[in-house]
Amino acid sequence: MVRIRVKVGPKGQIVIPKVFREAYRIREGGYVIVEPRDDGLLIRGVEDPEKVIEWIRERRKKVKSLLGRLGDLSTVDLEEEFES
């Protein structure tokens, strides 16, 4: 596990090191989620909502096309197919 010590500023602010910001796509003006845990705080990057919505739309298209192909199997008797 990688650990980096950072200094806390006068208003309780910390700077997230660049290597972590890049790895977890934390950008200026973006948001993070801070969760209290028994052993400390968890800081998690939040994806851009528009990107998440676009991913859902693309995923929905893929699933819909897959369901169409699976629906075609409903007319096939697999026992007859394998007996031939």
mmCIF file as gemmi writes it, N, C-alpha and C atoms, coordinates in Angstrom:
data_model
loop_
_atom_site.group_PDB
_atom_site.id
_atom_site.type_symbol
_atom_site.label_atom_id
_atom_site.label_alt_id
_atom_site.label_comp_id
_atom_site.label_asym_id
_atom_site.label_entity_id
_atom_site.label_seq_id
_atom_site.pdbx_PDB_ins_code
_atom_site.Cartn_x
_atom_site.Cartn_y
_atom_site.Cartn_z
_atom_site.occupancy
_atom_site.B_iso_or_equiv
_atom_site.pdbx_formal_charge
_atom_site.auth_seq_id
_atom_site.auth_asym_id
_atom_site.pdbx_PDB_model_num
ATOM 1 N N . MET Axp A 1 ? 0.846 -1.174 0 1 0 ? 1 A 1
ATOM 2 C CA . MET Axp A 1 ? 0 0 0 1 0 ? 1 A 1
ATOM 3 C C . MET Axp A 1 ? 0.898 1.245 0 1 0 ? 1 A 1
ATOM 4 N N . VAL Axp A 2 ? 0.572 2.208 -0.823 1 0 ? 2 A 1
ATOM 5 C CA . VAL Axp A 2 ? 1.312 3.46 -0.903 1 0 ? 2 A 1
ATOM 6 C C . VAL Axp A 2 ? 0.736 4.44 0.11 1 0 ? 2 A 1
ATOM 7 N N . ARG Axp A 3 ? 1.622 5.129 0.821 1 0 ? 3 A 1
ATOM 8 C CA . ARG Axp A 3 ? 1.182 6.139 1.779 1 0 ? 3 A 1
ATOM 9 C C . ARG Axp A 3 ? 1.997 7.398 1.548 1 0 ? 3 A 1
ATOM 10 N N . ILE Axp A 4 ? 1.321 8.531 1.561 1 0 ? 4 A 1
ATOM 11 C CA . ILE Axp A 4 ? 1.991 9.82 1.436 1 0 ? 4 A 1
ATOM 12 C C . ILE Axp A 4 ? 1.469 10.715 2.548 1 0 ? 4 A 1
ATOM 13 N N . ARG Axp A 5 ? 2.378 11.304 3.273 1 0 ? 5 A 1
ATOM 14 C CA . ARG Axp A 5 ? 1.991 12.205 4.357 1 0 ? 5 A 1
ATOM 15 C C . ARG Axp A 5 ? 1.761 13.594 3.773 1 0 ? 5 A 1
ATOM 16 N N . VAL Axp A 6 ? 0.621 14.199 4.106 1 0 ? 6 A 1
ATOM 17 C CA . VAL Axp A 6 ? 0.321 15.561 3.642 1 0 ? 6 A 1
ATOM 18 C C . VAL Axp A 6 ? 0.027 16.432 4.861 1 0 ? 6 A 1
ATOM 19 N N . LYS Axp A 7 ? 0.303 17.714 4.71 1 0 ? 7 A 1
ATOM 20 C CA . LYS Axp A 7 ? 0.101 18.658 5.812 1 0 ? 7 A 1
ATOM 21 C C . LYS Axp A 7 ? -1.309 19.243 5.741 1 0 ? 7 A 1
ATOM 22 N N . VAL Axp A 8 ? -1.915 19.416 6.89 1 0 ? 8 A 1
ATOM 23 C CA . VAL Axp A 8 ? -3.245 20.012 6.986 1 0 ? 8 A 1
ATOM 24 C C . VAL Axp A 8 ? -3.077 21.52 7.147 1 0 ? 8 A 1
ATOM 25 N N . GLY Axp A 9 ? -3.78 22.284 6.297 1 0 ? 9 A 1
ATOM 26 C CA . GLY Axp A 9 ? -3.703 23.742 6.337 1 0 ? 9 A 1
ATOM 27 C C . GLY Axp A 9 ? -4.512 24.326 7.473 1 0 ? 9 A 1
ATOM 28 N N . PRO Axp A 10 ? -4.48 25.658 7.626 1 0 ? 10 A 1
ATOM 29 C CA . PRO Axp A 10 ? -5.156 26.321 8.746 1 0 ? 10 A 1
ATOM 30 C C . PRO Axp A 10 ? -6.683 26.148 8.742 1 0 ? 10 A 1
ATOM 31 N N . LYS Axp A 11 ? -7.28 25.907 7.597 1 0 ? 11 A 1
ATOM 32 C CA . LYS Axp A 11 ? -8.737 25.727 7.532 1 0 ? 11 A 1
ATOM 33 C C . LYS Axp A 11 ? -9.118 24.245 7.443 1 0 ? 11 A 1
ATOM 34 N N . GLY Axp A 12 ? -8.173 23.377 7.748 1 0 ? 12 A 1
ATOM 35 C CA . GLY Axp A 12 ? -8.446 21.946 7.689 1 0 ? 12 A 1
ATOM 36 C C . GLY Axp A 12 ? -8.322 21.384 6.282 1 0 ? 12 A 1
ATOM 37 N N . GLN Axp A 13 ? -7.793 22.161 5.37 1 0 ? 13 A 1
ATOM 38 C CA . GLN Axp A 13 ? -7.668 21.72 3.975 1 0 ? 13 A 1
ATOM 39 C C . GLN Axp A 13 ? -6.403 20.897 3.785 1 0 ? 13 A 1
ATOM 40 N N . ILE Axp A 14 ? -6.51 19.919 2.882 1 0 ? 14 A 1
ATOM 41 C CA . ILE Axp A 14 ? -5.341 19.148 2.483 1 0 ? 14 A 1
ATOM 42 C C . ILE Axp A 14 ? -5.243 19.194 0.966 1 0 ? 14 A 1
ATOM 43 N N . VAL Axp A 15 ? -4.049 18.954 0.448 1 0 ? 15 A 1
ATOM 44 C CA . VAL Axp A 15 ? -3.845 18.862 -0.993 1 0 ? 15 A 1
ATOM 45 C C . VAL Axp A 15 ? -3.69 17.381 -1.317 1 0 ? 15 A 1
ATOM 46 N N . ILE Axp A 16 ? -4.538 16.892 -2.206 1 0 ? 16 A 1
ATOM 47 C CA . ILE Axp A 16 ? -4.433 15.498 -2.639 1 0 ? 16 A 1
ATOM 48 C C . ILE Axp A 16 ? -3.293 15.451 -3.657 1 0 ? 16 A 1
ATOM 49 N N . PRO Axp A 17 ? -2.275 14.632 -3.418 1 0 ? 17 A 1
ATOM 50 C CA . PRO Axp A 17 ? -1.138 14.581 -4.337 1 0 ? 17 A 1
ATOM 51 C C . PRO Axp A 17 ? -1.567 14.272 -5.771 1 0 ? 17 A 1
ATOM 52 N N . LYS Axp A 18 ? -0.834 14.846 -6.717 1 0 ? 18 A 1
ATOM 53 C CA . LYS Axp A 18 ? -1.153 14.73 -8.14 1 0 ? 18 A 1
ATOM 54 C C . LYS Axp A 18 ? -1.295 13.278 -8.582 1 0 ? 18 A 1
ATOM 55 N N . VAL Axp A 19 ? -0.411 12.415 -8.121 1 0 ? 19 A 1
ATOM 56 C CA . VAL Axp A 19 ? -0.464 11.008 -8.537 1 0 ? 19 A 1
ATOM 57 C C . VAL Axp A 19 ? -1.818 10.38 -8.19 1 0 ? 19 A 1
ATOM 58 N N . PHE Axp A 20 ? -2.367 10.74 -7.024 1 0 ? 20 A 1
ATOM 59 C CA . PHE Axp A 20 ? -3.68 10.222 -6.636 1 0 ? 20 A 1
ATOM 60 C C . PHE Axp A 20 ? -4.808 10.902 -7.407 1 0 ? 20 A 1
ATOM 61 N N . ARG Axp A 21 ? -4.703 12.219 -7.605 1 0 ? 21 A 1
ATOM 62 C CA . ARG Axp A 21 ? -5.743 12.93 -8.369 1 0 ? 21 A 1
ATOM 63 C C . ARG Axp A 21 ? -5.869 12.346 -9.767 1 0 ? 21 A 1
ATOM 64 N N . GLU Axp A 22 ? -4.743 12.09 -10.398 1 0 ? 22 A 1
ATOM 65 C CA . GLU Axp A 22 ? -4.773 11.521 -11.759 1 0 ? 22 A 1
ATOM 66 C C . GLU Axp A 22 ? -5.32 10.103 -11.748 1 0 ? 22 A 1
ATOM 67 N N . ALA Axp A 23 ? -4.865 9.303 -10.804 1 0 ? 23 A 1
ATOM 68 C CA . ALA Axp A 23 ? -5.295 7.903 -10.752 1 0 ? 23 A 1
ATOM 69 C C . ALA Axp A 23 ? -6.791 7.761 -10.513 1 0 ? 23 A 1
ATOM 70 N N . TYR Axp A 24 ? -7.363 8.665 -9.721 1 0 ? 24 A 1
ATOM 71 C CA . TYR Axp A 24 ? -8.775 8.559 -9.363 1 0 ? 24 A 1
ATOM 72 C C . TYR Axp A 24 ? -9.638 9.631 -10.025 1 0 ? 24 A 1
ATOM 73 N N . ARG Axp A 25 ? -9.094 10.276 -11.054 1 0 ? 25 A 1
ATOM 74 C CA . ARG Axp A 25 ? -9.812 11.262 -11.875 1 0 ? 25 A 1
ATOM 75 C C . ARG Axp A 25 ? -10.477 12.35 -11.02 1 0 ? 25 A 1
ATOM 76 N N . ILE Axp A 26 ? -9.718 12.882 -10.088 1 0 ? 26 A 1
ATOM 77 C CA . ILE Axp A 26 ? -10.196 14.002 -9.267 1 0 ? 26 A 1
ATOM 78 C C . ILE Axp A 26 ? -9.675 15.267 -9.921 1 0 ? 26 A 1
ATOM 79 N N . ARG Axp A 27 ? -10.596 16.109 -10.366 1 0 ? 27 A 1
ATOM 80 C CA . ARG Axp A 27 ? -10.203 17.312 -11.108 1 0 ? 27 A 1
ATOM 81 C C . ARG Axp A 27 ? -10.637 18.578 -10.388 1 0 ? 27 A 1
ATOM 82 N N . GLU Axp A 28 ? -9.955 19.664 -10.703 1 0 ? 28 A 1
ATOM 83 C CA . GLU Axp A 28 ? -10.303 20.967 -10.131 1 0 ? 28 A 1
ATOM 84 C C . GLU Axp A 28 ? -11.76 21.284 -10.462 1 0 ? 28 A 1
ATOM 85 N N . GLY Axp A 29 ? -12.497 21.722 -9.488 1 0 ? 29 A 1
ATOM 86 C CA . GLY Axp A 29 ? -13.909 22.039 -9.681 1 0 ? 29 A 1
ATOM 87 C C . GLY Axp A 29 ? -14.809 20.83 -9.548 1 0 ? 29 A 1
ATOM 88 N N . GLY Axp A 30 ? -14.207 19.634 -9.471 1 0 ? 30 A 1
ATOM 89 C CA . GLY Axp A 30 ? -14.996 18.414 -9.315 1 0 ? 30 A 1
ATOM 90 C C . GLY Axp A 30 ? -15.34 18.186 -7.849 1 0 ? 30 A 1
ATOM 91 N N . TYR Axp A 31 ? -15.926 17.052 -7.575 1 0 ? 31 A 1
ATOM 92 C CA . TYR Axp A 31 ? -16.348 16.727 -6.227 1 0 ? 31 A 1
ATOM 93 C C . TYR Axp A 31 ? -15.722 15.421 -5.779 1 0 ? 31 A 1
ATOM 94 N N . VAL Axp A 32 ? -15.637 15.258 -4.482 1 0 ? 32 A 1
ATOM 95 C CA . VAL Axp A 32 ? -15.236 13.993 -3.87 1 0 ? 32 A 1
ATOM 96 C C . VAL Axp A 32 ? -16.257 13.665 -2.793 1 0 ? 32 A 1
ATOM 97 N N . ILE Axp A 33 ? -16.324 12.411 -2.458 1 0 ? 33 A 1
ATOM 98 C CA . ILE Axp A 33 ? -17.155 11.945 -1.351 1 0 ? 33 A 1
ATOM 99 C C . ILE Axp A 33 ? -16.204 11.647 -0.193 1 0 ? 33 A 1
ATOM 100 N N . VAL Axp A 34 ? -16.523 12.125 0.991 1 0 ? 34 A 1
ATOM 101 C CA . VAL Axp A 34 ? -15.731 11.843 2.183 1 0 ? 34 A 1
ATOM 102 C C . VAL Axp A 34 ? -16.596 11.004 3.108 1 0 ? 34 A 1
ATOM 103 N N . GLU Axp A 35 ? -16.135 9.783 3.408 1 0 ? 35 A 1
ATOM 104 C CA . GLU Axp A 35 ? -16.895 8.872 4.263 1 0 ? 35 A 1
ATOM 105 C C . GLU Axp A 35 ? -16.119 8.608 5.544 1 0 ? 35 A 1
ATOM 106 N N . PRO Axp A 36 ? -16.759 8.784 6.692 1 0 ? 36 A 1
ATOM 107 C CA . PRO Axp A 36 ? -16.091 8.412 7.942 1 0 ? 36 A 1
ATOM 108 C C . PRO Axp A 36 ? -16.053 6.891 8.075 1 0 ? 36 A 1
ATOM 109 N N . ARG Axp A 37 ? -14.931 6.378 8.503 1 0 ? 37 A 1
ATOM 110 C CA . ARG Axp A 37 ? -14.752 4.944 8.756 1 0 ? 37 A 1
ATOM 111 C C . ARG Axp A 37 ? -14.215 4.766 10.164 1 0 ? 37 A 1
ATOM 112 N N . ASP Axp A 38 ? -14.283 3.58 10.674 1 0 ? 38 A 1
ATOM 113 C CA . ASP Axp A 38 ? -13.759 3.322 12.017 1 0 ? 38 A 1
ATOM 114 C C . ASP Axp A 38 ? -12.272 3.643 12.114 1 0 ? 38 A 1
ATOM 115 N N . ASP Axp A 39 ? -11.54 3.409 11.034 1 0 ? 39 A 1
ATOM 116 C CA . ASP Axp A 39 ? -10.088 3.599 11.074 1 0 ? 39 A 1
ATOM 117 C C . ASP Axp A 39 ? -9.622 4.893 10.402 1 0 ? 39 A 1
ATOM 118 N N . GLY Axp A 40 ? -10.53 5.783 10.021 1 0 ? 40 A 1
ATOM 119 C CA . GLY Axp A 40 ? -10.139 7.047 9.403 1 0 ? 40 A 1
ATOM 120 C C . GLY Axp A 40 ? -11.182 7.536 8.417 1 0 ? 40 A 1
ATOM 121 N N . LEU Axp A 41 ? -10.752 8.324 7.445 1 0 ? 41 A 1
ATOM 122 C CA . LEU Axp A 41 ? -11.65 8.862 6.429 1 0 ? 41 A 1
ATOM 123 C C . LEU Axp A 41 ? -11.35 8.227 5.08 1 0 ? 41 A 1
ATOM 124 N N . LEU Axp A 42 ? -12.384 7.988 4.311 1 0 ? 42 A 1
ATOM 125 C CA . LEU Axp A 42 ? -12.238 7.508 2.943 1 0 ? 42 A 1
ATOM 126 C C . LEU Axp A 42 ? -12.624 8.662 2.026 1 0 ? 42 A 1
ATOM 127 N N . ILE Axp A 43 ? -11.72 9.03 1.131 1 0 ? 43 A 1
ATOM 128 C CA . ILE Axp A 43 ? -11.992 10.082 0.15 1 0 ? 43 A 1
ATOM 129 C C . ILE Axp A 43 ? -12.104 9.4 -1.2 1 0 ? 43 A 1
ATOM 130 N N . ARG Axp A 44 ? -13.252 9.564 -1.839 1 0 ? 44 A 1
ATOM 131 C CA . ARG Axp A 44 ? -13.528 8.872 -3.094 1 0 ? 44 A 1
ATOM 132 C C . ARG Axp A 44 ? -13.881 9.9 -4.168 1 0 ? 44 A 1
ATOM 133 N N . GLY Axp A 45 ? -13.262 9.755 -5.345 1 0 ? 45 A 1
ATOM 134 C CA . GLY Axp A 45 ? -13.596 10.62 -6.465 1 0 ? 45 A 1
ATOM 135 C C . GLY Axp A 45 ? -14.997 10.326 -6.976 1 0 ? 45 A 1
ATOM 136 N N . VAL Axp A 46 ? -15.654 11.331 -7.51 1 0 ? 46 A 1
ATOM 137 C CA . VAL Axp A 46 ? -17.005 11.177 -8.059 1 0 ? 46 A 1
ATOM 138 C C . VAL Axp A 46 ? -16.929 11.436 -9.555 1 0 ? 46 A 1
ATOM 139 N N . GLU Axp A 47 ? -17.477 10.528 -10.336 1 0 ? 47 A 1
ATOM 140 C CA . GLU Axp A 47 ? -17.506 10.699 -11.783 1 0 ? 47 A 1
ATOM 141 C C . GLU Axp A 47 ? -18.443 11.838 -12.177 1 0 ? 47 A 1
ATOM 142 N N . ASP Axp A 48 ? -18.155 12.443 -13.298 1 0 ? 48 A 1
ATOM 143 C CA . ASP Axp A 48 ? -19.017 13.467 -13.874 1 0 ? 48 A 1
ATOM 144 C C . ASP Axp A 48 ? -20.372 12.83 -14.18 1 0 ? 48 A 1
ATOM 145 N N . PRO Axp A 49 ? -21.464 13.391 -13.672 1 0 ? 49 A 1
ATOM 146 C CA . PRO Axp A 49 ? -22.78 12.781 -13.886 1 0 ? 49 A 1
ATOM 147 C C . PRO Axp A 49 ? -23.114 12.561 -15.368 1 0 ? 49 A 1
ATOM 148 N N . GLU Axp A 50 ? -22.694 13.472 -16.237 1 0 ? 50 A 1
ATOM 149 C CA . GLU Axp A 50 ? -22.976 13.315 -17.666 1 0 ? 50 A 1
ATOM 150 C C . GLU Axp A 50 ? -22.282 12.069 -18.23 1 0 ? 50 A 1
ATOM 151 N N . LYS Axp A 51 ? -21.065 11.808 -17.777 1 0 ? 51 A 1
ATOM 152 C CA . LYS Axp A 51 ? -20.342 10.615 -18.23 1 0 ? 51 A 1
ATOM 153 C C . LYS Axp A 51 ? -21.029 9.347 -17.74 1 0 ? 51 A 1
ATOM 154 N N . VAL Axp A 52 ? -21.529 9.379 -16.51 1 0 ? 52 A 1
ATOM 155 C CA . VAL Axp A 52 ? -22.234 8.221 -15.959 1 0 ? 52 A 1
ATOM 156 C C . VAL Axp A 52 ? -23.512 7.963 -16.745 1 0 ? 52 A 1
ATOM 157 N N . ILE Axp A 53 ? -24.252 9.017 -17.068 1 0 ? 53 A 1
ATOM 158 C CA . ILE Axp A 53 ? -25.493 8.878 -17.838 1 0 ? 53 A 1
ATOM 159 C C . ILE Axp A 53 ? -25.196 8.319 -19.222 1 0 ? 53 A 1
ATOM 160 N N . GLU Axp A 54 ? -24.147 8.807 -19.865 1 0 ? 54 A 1
ATOM 161 C CA . GLU Axp A 54 ? -23.768 8.308 -21.189 1 0 ? 54 A 1
ATOM 162 C C . GLU Axp A 54 ? -23.391 6.832 -21.112 1 0 ? 54 A 1
ATOM 163 N N . TRP Axp A 55 ? -22.654 6.433 -20.065 1 0 ? 55 A 1
ATOM 164 C CA . TRP Axp A 55 ? -22.283 5.022 -19.897 1 0 ? 55 A 1
ATOM 165 C C . TRP Axp A 55 ? -23.539 4.164 -19.736 1 0 ? 55 A 1
ATOM 166 N N . ILE Axp A 56 ? -24.506 4.646 -18.968 1 0 ? 56 A 1
ATOM 167 C CA . ILE Axp A 56 ? -25.757 3.901 -18.768 1 0 ? 56 A 1
ATOM 168 C C . ILE Axp A 56 ? -26.492 3.747 -20.096 1 0 ? 56 A 1
ATOM 169 N N . ARG Axp A 57 ? -26.546 4.817 -20.894 1 0 ? 57 A 1
ATOM 170 C CA . ARG Axp A 57 ? -27.227 4.739 -22.195 1 0 ? 57 A 1
ATOM 171 C C . ARG Axp A 57 ? -26.553 3.726 -23.114 1 0 ? 57 A 1
ATOM 172 N N . GLU Axp A 58 ? -25.223 3.756 -23.173 1 0 ? 58 A 1
ATOM 173 C CA . GLU Axp A 58 ? -24.491 2.807 -24.014 1 0 ? 58 A 1
ATOM 174 C C . GLU Axp A 58 ? -24.707 1.385 -23.523 1 0 ? 58 A 1
ATOM 175 N N . ARG Axp A 59 ? -24.671 1.199 -22.215 1 0 ? 59 A 1
ATOM 176 C CA . ARG Axp A 59 ? -24.878 -0.138 -21.637 1 0 ? 59 A 1
ATOM 177 C C . ARG Axp A 59 ? -26.282 -0.638 -21.954 1 0 ? 59 A 1
ATOM 178 N N . ARG Axp A 60 ? -27.261 0.256 -21.88 1 0 ? 60 A 1
ATOM 179 C CA . ARG Axp A 60 ? -28.644 -0.108 -22.162 1 0 ? 60 A 1
ATOM 180 C C . ARG Axp A 60 ? -28.788 -0.582 -23.605 1 0 ? 60 A 1
ATOM 181 N N . LYS Axp A 61 ? -28.1 0.102 -24.544 1 0 ? 61 A 1
ATOM 182 C CA . LYS Axp A 61 ? -28.149 -0.305 -25.953 1 0 ? 61 A 1
ATOM 183 C C . LYS Axp A 61 ? -27.575 -1.706 -26.128 1 0 ? 61 A 1
ATOM 184 N N . LYS Axp A 62 ? -26.45 -1.989 -25.473 1 0 ? 62 A 1
ATOM 185 C CA . LYS Axp A 62 ? -25.821 -3.304 -25.58 1 0 ? 62 A 1
ATOM 186 C C . LYS Axp A 62 ? -26.723 -4.39 -25.02 1 0 ? 62 A 1
ATOM 187 N N . VAL Axp A 63 ? -27.315 -4.12 -23.856 1 0 ? 63 A 1
ATOM 188 C CA . VAL Axp A 63 ? -28.198 -5.105 -23.228 1 0 ? 63 A 1
ATOM 189 C C . VAL Axp A 63 ? -29.434 -5.333 -24.08 1 0 ? 63 A 1
ATOM 190 N N . LYS Axp A 64 ? -29.982 -4.261 -24.645 1 0 ? 64 A 1
ATOM 191 C CA . LYS Axp A 64 ? -31.182 -4.38 -25.48 1 0 ? 64 A 1
ATOM 192 C C . LYS Axp A 64 ? -30.895 -5.246 -26.706 1 0 ? 64 A 1
ATOM 193 N N . SER Axp A 65 ? -29.733 -5.046 -27.337 1 0 ? 65 A 1
ATOM 194 C CA . SER Axp A 65 ? -29.412 -5.867 -28.506 1 0 ? 65 A 1
ATOM 195 C C . SER Axp A 65 ? -29.189 -7.314 -28.094 1 0 ? 65 A 1
ATOM 196 N N . LEU Axp A 66 ? -28.61 -7.547 -26.931 1 0 ? 66 A 1
ATOM 197 C CA . LEU Axp A 66 ? -28.408 -8.907 -26.441 1 0 ? 66 A 1
ATOM 198 C C . LEU Axp A 66 ? -29.745 -9.573 -26.152 1 0 ? 66 A 1
ATOM 199 N N . LEU Axp A 67 ? -30.666 -8.834 -25.537 1 0 ? 67 A 1
ATOM 200 C CA . LEU Axp A 67 ? -31.975 -9.401 -25.224 1 0 ? 67 A 1
ATOM 201 C C . LEU Axp A 67 ? -32.727 -9.761 -26.494 1 0 ? 67 A 1
ATOM 202 N N . GLY Axp A 68 ? -32.551 -8.965 -27.536 1 0 ? 68 A 1
ATOM 203 C CA . GLY Axp A 68 ? -33.191 -9.293 -28.805 1 0 ? 68 A 1
ATOM 204 C C . GLY Axp A 68 ? -32.708 -10.631 -29.333 1 0 ? 68 A 1
ATOM 205 N N . ARG Axp A 69 ? -31.421 -10.877 -29.241 1 0 ? 69 A 1
ATOM 206 C CA . ARG Axp A 69 ? -30.875 -12.154 -29.703 1 0 ? 69 A 1
ATOM 207 C C . ARG Axp A 69 ? -31.321 -13.298 -28.807 1 0 ? 69 A 1
ATOM 208 N N . LEU Axp A 70 ? -31.385 -13.073 -27.502 1 0 ? 70 A 1
ATOM 209 C CA . LEU Axp A 70 ? -31.843 -14.126 -26.602 1 0 ? 70 A 1
ATOM 210 C C . LEU Axp A 70 ? -33.318 -14.418 -26.809 1 0 ? 70 A 1
ATOM 211 N N . GLY Axp A 71 ? -34.08 -13.388 -27.121 1 0 ? 71 A 1
ATOM 212 C CA . GLY Axp A 71 ? -35.501 -13.584 -27.373 1 0 ? 71 A 1
ATOM 213 C C . GLY Axp A 71 ? -35.747 -14.487 -28.568 1 0 ? 71 A 1
ATOM 214 N N . ASP Axp A 72 ? -34.853 -14.466 -29.564 1 0 ? 72 A 1
ATOM 215 C CA . ASP Axp A 72 ? -34.979 -15.348 -30.719 1 0 ? 72 A 1
ATOM 216 C C . ASP Axp A 72 ? -34.888 -16.81 -30.312 1 0 ? 72 A 1
ATOM 217 N N . LEU Axp A 73 ? -34.193 -17.091 -29.23 1 0 ? 73 A 1
ATOM 218 C CA . LEU Axp A 73 ? -34.045 -18.475 -28.777 1 0 ? 73 A 1
ATOM 219 C C . LEU Axp A 73 ? -35.333 -19.028 -28.194 1 0 ? 73 A 1
ATOM 220 N N . SER Axp A 74 ? -36.269 -18.175 -27.841 1 0 ? 74 A 1
ATOM 221 C CA . SER Axp A 74 ? -37.499 -18.653 -27.234 1 0 ? 74 A 1
ATOM 222 C C . SER Axp A 74 ? -38.32 -19.501 -28.206 1 0 ? 74 A 1
ATOM 223 N N . THR Axp A 75 ? -38.079 -19.353 -29.493 1 0 ? 75 A 1
ATOM 224 C CA . THR Axp A 75 ? -38.829 -20.145 -30.481 1 0 ? 75 A 1
ATOM 225 C C . THR Axp A 75 ? -38.101 -21.422 -30.867 1 0 ? 75 A 1
ATOM 226 N N . VAL Axp A 76 ? -36.919 -21.646 -30.302 1 0 ? 76 A 1
ATOM 227 C CA . VAL Axp A 76 ? -36.128 -22.814 -30.666 1 0 ? 76 A 1
ATOM 228 C C . VAL Axp A 76 ? -36.27 -23.866 -29.585 1 0 ? 76 A 1
ATOM 229 N N . ASP Axp A 77 ? -36.513 -25.108 -30 1 0 ? 77 A 1
ATOM 230 C CA . ASP Axp A 77 ? -36.549 -26.232 -29.069 1 0 ? 77 A 1
ATOM 231 C C . ASP Axp A 77 ? -35.131 -26.812 -29.046 1 0 ? 77 A 1
ATOM 232 N N . LEU Axp A 78 ? -34.414 -26.554 -27.973 1 0 ? 78 A 1
ATOM 233 C CA . LEU Axp A 78 ? -33.012 -26.963 -27.915 1 0 ? 78 A 1
ATOM 234 C C . LEU Axp A 78 ? -32.848 -28.477 -27.949 1 0 ? 78 A 1
ATOM 235 N N . GLU Axp A 79 ? -33.806 -29.213 -27.401 1 0 ? 79 A 1
ATOM 236 C CA . GLU Axp A 79 ? -33.694 -30.681 -27.453 1 0 ? 79 A 1
ATOM 237 C C . GLU Axp A 79 ? -33.723 -31.16 -28.898 1 0 ? 79 A 1
ATOM 238 N N . GLU Axp A 80 ? -34.597 -30.59 -29.717 1 0 ? 80 A 1
ATOM 239 C CA . GLU Axp A 80 ? -34.647 -30.966 -31.129 1 0 ? 80 A 1
ATOM 240 C C . GLU Axp A 80 ? -33.371 -30.557 -31.847 1 0 ? 80 A 1
ATOM 241 N N . GLU Axp A 81 ? -32.846 -29.409 -31.506 1 0 ? 81 A 1
ATOM 242 C CA . GLU Axp A 81 ? -31.621 -28.932 -32.147 1 0 ? 81 A 1
ATOM 243 C C . GLU Axp A 81 ? -30.457 -29.874 -31.886 1 0 ? 81 A 1
ATOM 244 N N . PHE Axp A 82 ? -30.334 -30.385 -30.663 1 0 ? 82 A 1
ATOM 245 C CA . PHE Axp A 82 ? -29.209 -31.254 -30.33 1 0 ? 82 A 1
ATOM 246 C C . PHE Axp A 82 ? -29.417 -32.688 -30.79 1 0 ? 82 A 1
ATOM 247 N N . GLU Axp A 83 ? -30.651 -33.101 -31.019 1 0 ? 83 A 1
ATOM 248 C CA . GLU Axp A 83 ? -30.901 -34.464 -31.486 1 0 ? 83 A 1
ATOM 249 C C . GLU Axp A 83 ? -30.572 -34.604 -32.964 1 0 ? 83 A 1
ATOM 250 N N . SER Axp A 84 ? -30.604 -33.529 -33.718 1 0 ? 84 A 1
ATOM 251 C CA . SER Axp A 84 ? -30.36 -33.619 -35.159 1 0 ? 84 A 1
ATOM 252 C C . SER Axp A 84 ? -28.937 -33.948 -35.486 1 0 ? 84 A 1
